[in-house]
Amino acid sequence: MKMKWIFPILMSLYMSFLMTGLITWINTGVDGDFISRWWRAFYIAWPIAFVLVYLGAQPIRQFAEKLAEKKPPKLD
């Protein structure tokens, strides 16, 4: 039961932290307001990322397993 919550929390924190930082840097550069712009983007993005990971991780994992099990078509 703990993994049901721990994984989405950690994955969404990791992804939203890095993605918002990178996108903020690309869009606006690093200056005196960088941290405040990054923080604003992060606190908006993280709850969204959490919900998406929480709802999507299991179906995506199952889909990936099915893709991995498929055998490639034979070329004659």
N, CA, C and O atoms as a GROMACS GRO file, in nm:
protein
  304
    1MET      N    1   0.082  -0.121   0.000
    1MET     CA    2   0.000   0.000   0.000
    1MET      C    3   0.086   0.126   0.000
    1MET      O    4   0.052   0.225  -0.064
    2LYS      N    5   0.198   0.120   0.072
    2LYS     CA    6   0.284   0.239   0.076
    2LYS      C    7   0.338   0.275  -0.061
    2LYS      O    8   0.347   0.393  -0.094
    3MET      N    9   0.374   0.174  -0.142
    3MET     CA   10   0.428   0.201  -0.275
    3MET      C   11   0.327   0.270  -0.364
    3MET      O   12   0.364   0.345  -0.454
    4LYS      N   13   0.199   0.246  -0.339
    4LYS     CA   14   0.094   0.311  -0.417
    4LYS      C   15   0.104   0.463  -0.404
    4LYS      O   16   0.066   0.535  -0.497
    5TRP      N   17   0.154   0.511  -0.292
    5TRP     CA   18   0.167   0.655  -0.269
    5TRP      C   19   0.311   0.704  -0.284
    5TRP      O   20   0.335   0.812  -0.336
    6ILE      N   21   0.406   0.624  -0.239
    6ILE     CA   22   0.546   0.668  -0.241
    6ILE      C   23   0.597   0.686  -0.384
    6ILE      O   24   0.660   0.787  -0.415
    7PHE      N   25   0.571   0.588  -0.470
    7PHE     CA   26   0.619   0.598  -0.607
    7PHE      C   27   0.567   0.721  -0.678
    7PHE      O   28   0.648   0.796  -0.734
    8PRO      N   29   0.436   0.749  -0.681
    8PRO     CA   30   0.389   0.868  -0.753
    8PRO      C   31   0.441   0.998  -0.692
    8PRO      O   32   0.466   1.095  -0.763
    9ILE      N   33   0.456   1.001  -0.560
    9ILE     CA   34   0.509   1.123  -0.498
    9ILE      C   35   0.651   1.148  -0.545
    9ILE      O   36   0.685   1.258  -0.588
   10LEU      N   37   0.736   1.045  -0.537
   10LEU     CA   38   0.876   1.061  -0.576
   10LEU      C   39   0.892   1.086  -0.725
   10LEU      O   40   0.970   1.173  -0.765
   11MET      N   41   0.821   1.010  -0.808
   11MET     CA   42   0.834   1.028  -0.952
   11MET      C   43   0.784   1.164  -0.997
   11MET      O   44   0.848   1.228  -1.080
   12SER      N   45   0.674   1.210  -0.943
   12SER     CA   46   0.621   1.340  -0.983
   12SER      C   47   0.708   1.454  -0.931
   12SER      O   48   0.725   1.555  -1.000
   13LEU      N   49   0.764   1.440  -0.812
   13LEU     CA   50   0.858   1.541  -0.762
   13LEU      C   51   0.980   1.549  -0.851
   13LEU      O   52   1.022   1.657  -0.892
   14TYR      N   53   1.037   1.434  -0.882
   14TYR     CA   54   1.156   1.426  -0.967
   14TYR      C   55   1.131   1.490  -1.103
   14TYR      O   56   1.207   1.577  -1.147
   15MET      N   57   1.026   1.446  -1.170
   15MET     CA   58   0.999   1.494  -1.306
   15MET      C   59   0.960   1.642  -1.307
   15MET      O   60   1.011   1.717  -1.391
   16SER      N   61   0.873   1.684  -1.219
   16SER     CA   62   0.830   1.824  -1.222
   16SER      C   63   0.943   1.917  -1.179
   16SER      O   64   0.954   2.027  -1.233
   17PHE      N   65   1.026   1.876  -1.084
   17PHE     CA   66   1.140   1.958  -1.042
   17PHE      C   67   1.236   1.981  -1.159
   17PHE      O   68   1.273   2.094  -1.188
   18LEU      N   69   1.274   1.872  -1.226
   18LEU     CA   70   1.369   1.884  -1.336
   18LEU      C   71   1.308   1.952  -1.459
   18LEU      O   72   1.372   2.038  -1.520
   19MET      N   73   1.188   1.915  -1.495
   19MET     CA   74   1.127   1.972  -1.615
   19MET      C   75   1.096   2.121  -1.599
   19MET      O   76   1.122   2.200  -1.690
   20THR      N   77   1.040   2.160  -1.485
   20THR     CA   78   1.011   2.302  -1.467
   20THR      C   79   1.140   2.384  -1.461
   20THR      O   80   1.144   2.496  -1.512
   21GLY      N   81   1.243   2.329  -1.399
   21GLY     CA   82   1.372   2.399  -1.394
   21GLY      C   83   1.430   2.417  -1.533
   21GLY      O   84   1.474   2.526  -1.568
   22LEU      N   85   1.430   2.311  -1.610
   22LEU     CA   86   1.487   2.316  -1.745
   22LEU      C   87   1.406   2.410  -1.835
   22LEU      O   88   1.463   2.493  -1.906
   23ILE      N   89   1.276   2.398  -1.832
   23ILE     CA   90   1.191   2.480  -1.919
   23ILE      C   91   1.198   2.628  -1.877
   23ILE      O   92   1.199   2.716  -1.962
   24THR      N   93   1.201   2.654  -1.747
   24THR     CA   94   1.216   2.792  -1.700
   24THR      C   95   1.349   2.849  -1.748
   24THR      O   96   1.354   2.963  -1.794
   25TRP      N   97   1.454   2.773  -1.737
   25TRP     CA   98   1.586   2.816  -1.783
   25TRP      C   99   1.587   2.844  -1.934
   25TRP      O  100   1.639   2.946  -1.977
   26ILE      N  101   1.530   2.753  -2.013
   26ILE     CA  102   1.527   2.770  -2.158
   26ILE      C  103   1.444   2.893  -2.196
   26ILE      O  104   1.485   2.972  -2.282
   27ASN      N  105   1.329   2.910  -2.133
   27ASN     CA  106   1.239   3.020  -2.171
   27ASN      C  107   1.283   3.157  -2.122
   27ASN      O  108   1.263   3.256  -2.191
   28THR      N  109   1.343   3.163  -2.004
   28THR     CA  110   1.369   3.295  -1.945
   28THR      C  111   1.513   3.317  -1.904
   28THR      O  112   1.550   3.429  -1.869
   29GLY      N  113   1.595   3.214  -1.908
   29GLY     CA  114   1.733   3.229  -1.867
   29GLY      C  115   1.747   3.233  -1.716
   29GLY      O  116   1.649   3.229  -1.642
   30VAL      N  117   1.872   3.242  -1.672
   30VAL     CA  118   1.900   3.248  -1.529
   30VAL      C  119   1.938   3.391  -1.494
   30VAL      O  120   2.036   3.445  -1.544
   31ASP      N  121   1.858   3.451  -1.407
   31ASP     CA  122   1.888   3.584  -1.357
   31ASP      C  123   1.843   3.592  -1.212
   31ASP      O  124   1.823   3.488  -1.149
   32GLY      N  125   1.826   3.708  -1.159
   32GLY     CA  126   1.790   3.724  -1.018
   32GLY      C  127   1.654   3.667  -0.981
   32GLY      O  128   1.632   3.634  -0.864
   33ASP      N  129   1.562   3.656  -1.076
   33ASP     CA  130   1.428   3.606  -1.048
   33ASP      C  131   1.409   3.459  -1.086
   33ASP      O  132   1.298   3.406  -1.078
   34PHE      N  133   1.516   3.394  -1.126
   34PHE     CA  134   1.504   3.256  -1.174
   34PHE      C  135   1.439   3.164  -1.071
   34PHE      O  136   1.347   3.090  -1.104
   35ILE      N  137   1.487   3.169  -0.948
   35ILE     CA  138   1.435   3.078  -0.844
   35ILE      C  139   1.287   3.102  -0.820
   35ILE      O  140   1.211   3.006  -0.806
   36SER      N  141   1.243   3.226  -0.817
   36SER     CA  142   1.101   3.253  -0.793
   36SER      C  143   1.015   3.206  -0.911
   36SER      O  144   0.905   3.155  -0.891
   37ARG      N  145   1.065   3.224  -1.035
   37ARG     CA  146   0.990   3.175  -1.152
   37ARG      C  147   0.986   3.023  -1.153
   37ARG      O  148   0.883   2.963  -1.184
   38TRP      N  149   1.099   2.961  -1.118
   38TRP     CA  150   1.105   2.815  -1.112
   38TRP      C  151   1.009   2.763  -1.005
   38TRP      O  152   0.933   2.669  -1.030
   39TRP      N  153   1.012   2.823  -0.887
   39TRP     CA  154   0.925   2.780  -0.779
   39TRP      C  155   0.778   2.790  -0.820
   39TRP      O  156   0.700   2.699  -0.793
   40ARG      N  157   0.740   2.900  -0.884
   40ARG     CA  158   0.601   2.917  -0.927
   40ARG      C  159   0.562   2.806  -1.024
   40ARG      O  160   0.456   2.746  -1.011
   41ALA      N  161   0.648   2.780  -1.122
   41ALA     CA  162   0.619   2.674  -1.218
   41ALA      C  163   0.611   2.539  -1.148
   41ALA      O  164   0.523   2.458  -1.178
   42PHE      N  165   0.702   2.514  -1.054
   42PHE     CA  166   0.705   2.386  -0.984
   42PHE      C  167   0.580   2.364  -0.899
   42PHE      O  168   0.520   2.257  -0.905
   43TYR      N  169   0.539   2.463  -0.818
   43TYR     CA  170   0.425   2.439  -0.730
   43TYR      C  171   0.294   2.428  -0.806
   43TYR      O  172   0.196   2.376  -0.753
   44ILE      N  173   0.291   2.477  -0.930
   44ILE     CA  174   0.174   2.455  -1.015
   44ILE      C  175   0.182   2.316  -1.079
   44ILE      O  176   0.082   2.244  -1.085
   45ALA      N  177   0.301   2.279  -1.126
   45ALA     CA  178   0.318   2.154  -1.200
   45ALA      C  179   0.314   2.029  -1.112
   45ALA      O  180   0.262   1.926  -1.155
   46TRP      N  181   0.368   2.037  -0.990
   46TRP     CA  182   0.380   1.915  -0.912
   46TRP      C  183   0.247   1.846  -0.880
   46TRP      O  184   0.237   1.725  -0.898
   47PRO      N  185   0.145   1.918  -0.833
   47PRO     CA  186   0.019   1.845  -0.806
   47PRO      C  187  -0.040   1.782  -0.931
   47PRO      O  188  -0.098   1.673  -0.925
   48ILE      N  189  -0.026   1.849  -1.045
   48ILE     CA  190  -0.075   1.793  -1.170
   48ILE      C  191   0.003   1.667  -1.204
   48ILE      O  192  -0.054   1.564  -1.240
   49ALA      N  193   0.136   1.675  -1.193
   49ALA     CA  194   0.220   1.559  -1.221
   49ALA      C  195   0.188   1.444  -1.127
   49ALA      O  196   0.185   1.328  -1.170
   50PHE      N  197   0.162   1.473  -1.001
   50PHE     CA  198   0.129   1.368  -0.905
   50PHE      C  199   0.003   1.293  -0.947
   50PHE      O  200   0.002   1.170  -0.949
   51VAL      N  201  -0.102   1.366  -0.980
   51VAL     CA  202  -0.228   1.303  -1.021
   51VAL      C  203  -0.207   1.219  -1.147
   51VAL      O  204  -0.257   1.107  -1.157
   52LEU      N  205  -0.132   1.274  -1.244
   52LEU     CA  206  -0.108   1.200  -1.367
   52LEU      C  207  -0.028   1.072  -1.344
   52LEU      O  208  -0.060   0.968  -1.402
   53VAL      N  209   0.074   1.079  -1.260
   53VAL     CA  210   0.152   0.958  -1.229
   53VAL      C  211   0.067   0.860  -1.150
   53VAL      O  212   0.068   0.740  -1.177
   54TYR      N  213  -0.006   0.910  -1.052
   54TYR     CA  214  -0.089   0.821  -0.970
   54TYR      C  215  -0.190   0.745  -1.055
   54TYR      O  216  -0.210   0.624  -1.037
   55LEU      N  217  -0.254   0.815  -1.147
   55LEU     CA  218  -0.356   0.751  -1.230
   55LEU      C  219  -0.297   0.673  -1.347
   55LEU      O  220  -0.356   0.574  -1.390
   56GLY      N  221  -0.182   0.715  -1.399
   56GLY     CA  222  -0.131   0.655  -1.521
   56GLY      C  223  -0.024   0.551  -1.506
   56GLY      O  224   0.000   0.475  -1.600
   57ALA      N  225   0.044   0.544  -1.394
   57ALA     CA  226   0.159   0.454  -1.381
   57ALA      C  227   0.123   0.308  -1.406
   57ALA      O  228   0.192   0.240  -1.482
   58GLN      N  229   0.019   0.260  -1.345
   58GLN     CA  230  -0.019   0.119  -1.357
   58GLN      C  231  -0.061   0.084  -1.499
   58GLN      O  232  -0.011  -0.014  -1.555
   59PRO      N  233  -0.153   0.160  -1.560
   59PRO     CA  234  -0.190   0.125  -1.699
   59PRO      C  235  -0.072   0.134  -1.796
   59PRO      O  236  -0.061   0.052  -1.887
   60ILE      N  237   0.015   0.232  -1.778
   60ILE     CA  238   0.130   0.246  -1.866
   60ILE      C  239   0.226   0.129  -1.846
   60ILE      O  240   0.282   0.077  -1.943
   61ARG      N  241   0.246   0.089  -1.722
   61ARG     CA  242   0.333  -0.026  -1.695
   61ARG      C  243   0.277  -0.152  -1.761
   61ARG      O  244   0.352  -0.229  -1.822
   62GLN      N  245   0.147  -0.173  -1.749
   62GLN     CA  246   0.084  -0.290  -1.810
   62GLN      C  247   0.096  -0.286  -1.963
   62GLN      O  248   0.123  -0.389  -2.026
   63PHE      N  249   0.077  -0.169  -2.021
   63PHE     CA  250   0.090  -0.154  -2.165
   63PHE      C  251   0.234  -0.182  -2.210
   63PHE      O  252   0.257  -0.248  -2.310
   64ALA      N  253   0.331  -0.130  -2.134
   64ALA     CA  254   0.472  -0.152  -2.166
   64ALA      C  255   0.507  -0.300  -2.158
   64ALA      O  256   0.583  -0.351  -2.240
   65GLU      N  257   0.451  -0.371  -2.059
   65GLU     CA  258   0.475  -0.515  -2.048
   65GLU      C  259   0.420  -0.589  -2.169
   65GLU      O  260   0.484  -0.681  -2.220
   66LYS      N  261   0.302  -0.550  -2.215
   66LYS     CA  262   0.244  -0.613  -2.333
   66LYS      C  263   0.329  -0.586  -2.457
   66LYS      O  264   0.350  -0.676  -2.539
   67LEU      N  265   0.378  -0.464  -2.470
   67LEU     CA  266   0.463  -0.432  -2.584
   67LEU      C  267   0.592  -0.513  -2.580
   67LEU      O  268   0.640  -0.559  -2.683
   68ALA      N  269   0.647  -0.530  -2.462
   68ALA     CA  270   0.772  -0.604  -2.446
   68ALA      C  271   0.753  -0.752  -2.476
   68ALA      O  272   0.847  -0.818  -2.520
   69GLU      N  273   0.635  -0.806  -2.453
   69GLU     CA  274   0.608  -0.948  -2.477
   69GLU      C  275   0.585  -0.978  -2.625
   69GLU      O  276   0.605  -1.092  -2.668
   70LYS      N  277   0.544  -0.879  -2.702
   70LYS     CA  278   0.516  -0.902  -2.846
   70LYS      C  279   0.644  -0.938  -2.919
   70LYS      O  280   0.751  -0.882  -2.896
   71LYS      N  281   0.627  -1.033  -3.008
   71LYS     CA  282   0.740  -1.074  -3.091
   71LYS      C  283   0.738  -0.989  -3.217
   71LYS      O  284   0.631  -0.963  -3.272
   72PRO      N  285   0.853  -0.947  -3.263
   72PRO     CA  286   0.856  -0.867  -3.387
   72PRO      C  287   0.811  -0.953  -3.505
   72PRO      O  288   0.830  -1.075  -3.504
   73PRO      N  289   0.752  -0.890  -3.606
   73PRO     CA  290   0.710  -0.968  -3.723
   73PRO      C  291   0.830  -1.026  -3.797
   73PRO      O  292   0.937  -0.965  -3.802
   74LYS      N  293   0.811  -1.145  -3.853
   74LYS     CA  294   0.918  -1.210  -3.930
   74LYS      C  295   0.926  -1.147  -4.068
   74LYS      O  296   0.824  -1.126  -4.134
   75LEU      N  297   1.046  -1.117  -4.108
   75LEU     CA  298   1.067  -1.066  -4.242
   75LEU      C  299   1.111  -1.181  -4.331
   75LEU      O  300   1.210  -1.249  -4.301
   76ASP      N  301   1.040  -1.203  -4.438
   76ASP     CA  302   1.072  -1.318  -4.528
   76ASP      C  303   1.178  -1.280  -4.626
   76ASP      O  304   1.217  -1.363  -4.708
   0.00000   0.00000   0.00000
